[in-house]
Each structure stands twice: as structure tokens, then as C-alpha cells.
Amino acid sequence: MRKALDGWNGGVTVGGTKITNLRYADDTTILAASETEMAAILERIERVSLEFGLHINRSKTKVMTVDRAQVLSPSNALKDYEKVEEFIYLGSLISNRGNCEKEIGRRIGMAKSAMTSLDKIWKDLTAKIRNNDTANPQIN
């Protein structure tokens, strides 16, 4: 990535800082201001990767255009890649609308599922407490 990004001026500015990519372990997210810029950086990454004997796995590579107003029309610059409206990155749902409504709903669903899976434990614990209270009544 360092070699591919050497001299690259693309990316997006967030809070006054230019960001070109996010990397964690073997996950990499490339950020670009346009589809044309994205196609150019992907081509550059692919060229440098080939020098090291590496290939971009196109079946695992997804492209998402963040467009809050939903007014952008897709170009053919990234026709070789699957376009998605959302994806999970480091456990969080990233949406092309730039909001977190679906992520909040997903997290609530996960919490509900986790609590539902505890129902049997809560019922067993309640039964044990009741049985213990009737077997050992307290004397005042």
C-alpha cells in the first residue's frame, strides 16, 4: 500500500485530514472522491501488487458509492467490481446513505437475540430461587 500510494493525492478529506485508505489486518478500504479516482487507485494498487506476486481478489472486492442525496449516477469506471449499498466493516454496518439507522436496528436485533437466548437461564434461575425460598423460609 505504501508503494501504491506514494505520490497519490487522491482520497477524501475528513476533518481537515486527507484519508486514502483504512487498513486492519487483511481488510483494506480504499477511499476516493470519485469513481474515476477509485478506478485509478485500484489500477495502481493492482499494478504494484503484481510486482510482489499478489492479485486483487475481484470476487471479494466490493465498491460502494456514498451518496446521501442519492443523486449520483454510476459510471462504467468500476464495471469489473460488484457494487453494494452496504457492507460490514470491522463489525459495523456501513451504508451508502452515510447514516447509521440500519446499524442501530441491526445492533438492537443482535441484543434482542442475545437476551432471548438467555431466557432458559433466567427461567431456571427464577425456579431455583423460588424452590430455595419455599424450602428455607426465613424466621422473623
Secondary structure, DSSP 8 states (H G I E B T S, - for coil): -HHHHTT---SEEETTEEE-EEEETTEEEE--SSHHHHHHHHHHHHHHHHHTT----TTT-EE----TT------STTTTSEE-SEEEETTEEEETTS--HHHHHHHHHHHHHHHHHTHHHHHHHHHHHHHHHHHS----
